[in-house]
Amino acid sequence: MTWGTHRESMRYNKDMKVLVGMSGGVDSSLAVSLAKETGHEVLGVTMELTRKTQVDKPGFINHGSIEEAEDARKVAEKVGVPFTTWDMSEIYRDKVVKAFVEGYAKGETPNPCVACNQNVKFAALVAKARELGFDRVATGHYARVLREGDSGYQGSGLPELHRAVDVAKDQSYFVASMPPEVVQFCYFPLGEYKSKSLVRLDAKERGFETHDKKDSSDVCFLAKNAKAKFLGAHFASKYAGEIIDEDGKVLGQHQGYWNFTVGQRQGLDIKTPRADGRPRYVIEIRPETCEVVVGPKELLRRTAITCDEVKLFDSNLPRQFNAKVQIRAHGKAVESSLELHDGVLKVVALDGSFESVAVGQSLVAYDSEHNSRVLLKATMK
């Protein structure tokens, strides 16, 4: 077994009560096993996120299904921990699915994974765990919560959220959507793993049928490539309007600006090519006029971003400081200057620029020296 590479959970008292969120996949399967092997008192929980009665629009799928719960139950039985399911379908519908639709109606590009982590997979789960007397919540996310004495701890005085060792699988960007006090209640047994292949190997050695189960991707409550169909059923041709270039020239018509995302190139259906032959990209969505603005790729690049809804993971940050800034889950971290004043965050790129900035999506800042510790999370305006 490769578990010798894992360290984080071993620092906790062995008599802790740990609630493990189980999705039915390989990551949470291994997480519950590691928690049990450390000596914790463990309860495995699968959250039922949707109901068949909610499947009322094309493309919507029954995520958090009976089959997924059964996969999790089998693992829990094999590990020897009690298992239960919790109905989270109402909060998932209101805080994730409805928020997704409403975000597109406002011309934003909402990230349902961020909303789900923030409101369901952690916030609701941690609240329930505290109510029931648990000491920690663990999941199969790829991130690390480091405490004093842990290797890599930077001495902030509080538990710190860090990237996973496996940068390719790192999910700290999503985990940062949670309030810091919620993060500090969690730990992530897979955060020290060097690769997903080692995770699958450990799961296989434990005899878990989930060891080769495919990872979830895209929007989890939608079938593959079904976003336009799903949103179209909500909006029909509402929000139809004009496609214009950066100078305001009308290039065509669209059936709803919700069909478009900043940075999009395909599917614009513009009959008149640019004079210089270069491709066009969506550079702005204007919900107040229902206009979709297109232009050359260089217009997607920005050196400055303004954000609100700032969550500080280090309360000792000065008003002005430098950090590595990331504006999408696996995007490039850009060295930047940050200034926070009266709840508004202003970010200026010092090394390069930001590309395809989308209103409503998350910005996460990491420490400049190691590009590991999360300093803050904010929402781009």
DRENTOR-694437 format. One record per residue (C-alpha): residue in three letters; x, y, z. Coordinates in pm, whole numbers, padded with zeros to 5 digits, always signed. Layout:
REM DRENTOR-694437
AlaXYZ;...
***
This chain:
REM DRENTOR-694437
Met+00000+00000+00000;Thr+00107+00358-00063;Trp-00067+00500+00244;Gly+00273+00575+00395;Thr+00271+00887+00176;His-00035+01015+00369;Arg+00030+01220+00682;Glu-00242+01472+00758;Ser-00505+01262+00936;Met-00240+01084+01146;Arg-00187+01400+01353;Tyr-00540+01396+01493;Asn-00646+01220+01811;Lys-00748+00868+01734;Asp-01065+00897+01943;Met-01216+01173+01727;Lys-01559+01132+01572;Val-01531+01186+01198;Leu-01814+01218+00949;Val-01703+01124+00596;Gly-01899+01249+00296;Met-01923+00964+00043;Ser-02022+01020-00319;Gly-01988+00660-00431;Gly-01663+00733-00617;Val-01308+00613-00566;Asp-01185+00925-00381;Ser-01442+00921-00101;Ser-01413+00541-00083;Leu-01044+00570+00002;Ala-01108+00868+00233;Val-01345+00670+00455;Ser-01100+00380+00467;Leu-00807+00604+00568;Ala-01015+00770+00840;Lys-01112+00430+00980;Glu-00755+00294+00963;Thr-00629+00595+01160;Gly-00852+00486+01448;His-01129+00743+01426;Glu-01492+00670+01507;Val-01637+00709+01158;Leu-01979+00755+01001;Gly-02016+00744+00622;Val-02283+00969+00471;Thr-02411+01001+00116;Met-02609+01313+00034;Glu-02909+01262-00192;Leu-02889+01572-00408;Thr-03174+01527-00653;Arg-03513+01360-00673;Lys-03683+01212-00977;Thr-03961+01467-00927;Gln-03705+01742-00998;Val-03609+01595-01335;Asp-03849+01823-01520;Lys-03622+01986-01777;Pro-03434+01836-02072;Gly-03079+01741-01989;Phe-03129+01725-01609;Ile-03010+01400-01453;Asn-03071+01239-01117;His-02734+01322-00960;Gly-02672+01166-00620;Ser-02869+00864-00730;Ile-02969+00539-00558;Glu-02693+00360-00752;Glu-02426+00601-00623;Ala-02553+00559-00268;Glu-02539+00181-00306;Asp-02174+00197-00420;Ala-02093+00403-00111;Arg-02284+00165+00115;Lys-02085-00134-00015;Val-01757+00043+00062;Ala-01873+00140+00411;Glu-01972-00220+00483;Lys-01635-00345+00358;Val-01448-00092+00573;Gly-01669-00168+00872;Val-01826+00172+00940;Pro-02193+00266+00981;Phe-02353+00433+00681;Thr-02656+00652+00616;Thr-02804+00883+00354;Trp-02925+01240+00403;Asp-03177+01415+00180;Met-03014+01739+00065;Ser-03227+01775-00248;Glu-03406+02095-00147;Ile-03094+02292-00059;Tyr-02920+02154-00370;Arg-03214+02264-00586;Asp-03224+02613-00434;Lys-02855+02687-00383;Val-02704+02511-00684;Val-02953+02442-00965;Lys-03165+02757-00926;Ala-02854+02968-00869;Phe-02708+02826-01192;Val-03015+02931-01393;Glu-03041+03271-01225;Gly-02672+03340-01285;Tyr-02706+03289-01658;Ala-03017+03508-01659;Lys-02801+03789-01516;Gly-02536+03743-01785;Glu-02292+03578-01547;Thr-02104+03251-01583;Pro-02186+03071-01258;Asn-01979+02778-01140;Pro-02211+02514-00989;Cys-01917+02323-00838;Val-01825+02628-00630;Ala-02189+02675-00524;Cys-02223+02307-00436;Asn-01905+02301-00229;Gln-02000+02625-00057;Asn-02361+02547+00026;Val-02407+02171+00024;Lys-02102+01945+00029;Phe-01939+02136+00312;Ala-02150+02408+00473;Ala-02463+02196+00519;Leu-02261+01883+00593;Val-02045+02055+00855;Ala-02346+02219+01020;Lys-02517+01882+01054;Ala-02196+01715+01174;Arg-02150+01975+01449;Glu-02511+01935+01553;Leu-02455+01560+01591;Gly-02135+01600+01793;Phe-01870+01512+01533;Asp-01519+01656+01561;Arg-01428+01667+01192;Val-01573+01626+00845;Ala-01361+01444+00587;Thr-01415+01411+00213;Gly-01226+01284-00091;His-01134+01632-00211;Tyr-00777+01703-00318;Ala-00665+01977-00082;Arg-00490+02004+00257;Val-00575+02169+00587;Leu-00243+02215+00766;Arg-00211+02280+01137;Glu+00079+02380+01360;Gly+00340+02105+01343;Asp+00244+01987+00995;Ser+00508+02002+00722;Gly+00444+02307+00505;Tyr+00250+02498+00772;Gln+00328+02870+00730;Gly+00262+02987+01085;Ser-00054+03194+01039;Gly-00174+03086+01383;Leu-00483+02907+01248;Pro-00548+02595+01038;Glu-00443+02679+00681;Leu-00598+02571+00352;His-00328+02456+00106;Arg-00314+02306-00238;Ala-00299+01928-00271;Val+00040+01771-00338;Asp-00096+01653-00674;Val-00132+01993-00844;Ala-00306+01834-01143;Lys-00593+01720-00919;Asp-00583+02012-00675;Gln-00931+02130-00566;Ser-00835+02406-00323;Tyr-00992+02657-00565;Phe-01332+02496-00502;Val-01277+02433-00132;Ala-01193+02803-00088;Ser-01558+02883-00161;Met-01633+02775+00196;Pro-01609+03011+00493;Pro-01270+02973+00667;Glu-01433+02847+00986;Val-01592+02563+00789;Val-01261+02473+00622;Gln-01093+02456+00961;Phe-01341+02186+01068;Cys-01242+01964+00774;Tyr-00957+01744+00673;Phe-00881+01580+00341;Pro-00712+01237+00358;Leu-00613+01242-00011;Gly-00436+01577-00001;Glu-00090+01425+00034;Tyr-00122+01174-00250;Lys+00117+01239-00537;Ser-00114+01112-00813;Lys-00462+00980-00886;Ser-00309+00654-01005;Leu-00180+00593-00649;Val-00527+00663-00512;Arg-00676+00406-00749;Leu-00404+00158-00659;Asp-00473+00192-00286;Ala-00847+00155-00347;Lys-00789-00155-00561;Glu-00564-00311-00296;Arg-00845-00263-00045;Gly-01082-00448-00276;Phe-01310-00152-00356;Glu-01518-00199-00672;Thr-01505+00180-00714;His-01127+00177-00781;Asp-01174+00218-01157;Lys-01493+00425-01151;Lys-01478+00727-01381;Asp-01444+01073-01231;Ser-01742+01306-01258;Ser-01696+01603-01490;Asp-01871+01907-01637;Val-02192+02017-01461;Cys-02283+01719-01243;Phe-02662+01760-01263;Leu-02663+01778-01643;Ala-02605+01515-01907;Lys-02300+01565-02127;Asn-02330+01869-02358;Ala-02684+01936-02230;Lys-02634+02285-02083;Ala-02788+02473-02377;Lys-03085+02237-02387;Phe-03143+02270-02013;Leu-03118+02650-02005;Gly-03322+02677-02324;Ala-03609+02496-02155;His-03608+02763-01885;Phe-03562+03068-02106;Ala-03691+02968-02454;Ser-03603+03270-02673;Lys-03607+03510-02379;Tyr-03309+03747-02371;Ala-03266+03729-02750;Gly-03075+04017-02906;Glu-02786+04129-03124;Ile-02430+04015-03166;Ile-02206+04319-03207;Asp-01833+04381-03251;Glu-01614+04592-03025;Asp-01710+04904-03223;Gly-02084+04842-03189;Lys-02142+04713-03544;Val-02426+04459-03562;Leu-02298+04124-03693;Gly-02597+03904-03633;Gln-02873+03795-03400;His-02879+03547-03113;Gln-03166+03362-02944;Gly-03050+03429-02588;Tyr-02731+03563-02432;Trp-02739+03272-02186;Asn-02608+03060-02474;Phe-02272+03239-02455;Thr-01973+03253-02221;Val-01687+03503-02215;Gly-01397+03349-02407;Gln-01621+03136-02629;Arg-01516+03098-02992;Gln-01730+02819-03136;Gly-02100+02847-03215;Leu-02117+03222-03281;Asp-02266+03169-03630;Ile-02144+03505-03766;Lys-02163+03516-04145;Thr-01931+03813-04198;Pro-01563+03739-04121;Arg-01325+03997-03978;Ala-01139+04198-04240;Asp-00807+04063-04110;Gly-00938+03704-04105;Arg-00875+03654-03734;Pro-01127+03454-03528;Arg-01373+03627-03297;Tyr-01439+03550-02932;Val-01711+03653-02691;Ile-01553+03937-02495;Glu-01856+04071-02307;Ile-02220+03991-02230;Arg-02454+04285-02167;Pro-02773+04159-01999;Glu-02923+04509-01974;Thr-02933+04538-02357;Cys-02925+04164-02442;Glu-02612+04225-02650;Val-02328+03979-02698;Val-02000+04155-02784;Val-01735+03975-02986;Gly-01383+04071-03083;Pro-01023+03951-03127;Lys-00856+03739-02862;Glu-00638+04018-02725;Leu-00952+04194-02597;Leu-01006+03901-02360;Arg-00690+03990-02175;Arg-00717+04214-01869;Thr-00453+04335-01629;Ala-00697+04455-01361;Ile-00997+04290-01190;Thr-01239+04421-00928;Cys-01404+04178-00686;Asp-01646+04173-00395;Glu-01774+03903-00155;Val-01424+03864-00014;Lys-01351+03577+00227;Leu-01024+03609+00416;Phe-00833+03293+00507;Asp-00569+03506+00681;Ser-00707+03787+00896;Asn-00361+03940+00928;Leu-00326+04031+00560;Pro-00222+04394+00506;Arg-00434+04628+00299;Gln-00189+04590+00009;Phe+00010+04276-00069;Asn+00129+04053-00353;Ala-00008+03706-00424;Lys-00051+03439-00690;Val-00402+03482-00832;Gln-00609+03213-01004;Ile-00943+03285-01176;Arg-01047+02932-01275;Ala-01010+02587-01125;His-00700+02477-01315;Gly-00591+02806-01465;Lys-00251+02969-01446;Ala-00170+03146-01119;Val-00068+03505-01203;Glu+00162+03710-00977;Ser-00045+04014-00882;Ser-00078+04314-00654;Leu-00391+04312-00437;Glu-00556+04595-00246;Leu-00852+04538-00015;His-01056+04834+00107;Asp-01414+04851+00240;Gly-01495+04500+00118;Val-01378+04567-00240;Leu-01073+04386-00377;Lys-00869+04538-00658;Val-00625+04309-00836;Val-00356+04414-01083;Ala-00149+04155-01272;Leu+00226+04203-01234;Asp+00332+03909-01449;Gly+00126+03869-01766;Ser-00251+03917-01766;Phe-00585+03748-01694;Glu-00773+03593-01983;Ser-01150+03544-02021;Val-01256+03709-01697;Ala-01618+03608-01634;Val-01847+03802-01401;Gly-01971+03591-01112;Gln-01683+03345-01103;Ser-01432+03298-00824;Leu-01087+03448-00779;Val-00856+03273-00532;Ala-00527+03418-00408;Tyr-00235+03200-00294;Asp+00087+03297-00118;Ser+00350+03431-00358;Glu+00645+03233-00225;His+00510+02879-00252;Asn+00182+02922-00444;Ser+00030+02683-00190;Arg-00160+02853+00094;Val-00501+03010+00021;Leu-00508+03372+00138;Leu-00853+03476+00020;Lys-01140+03402-00214;Ala-01352+03668-00389;Thr-01614+03700-00664;Met-01523+03880-00987;Lys-01739+04176-01091;
***
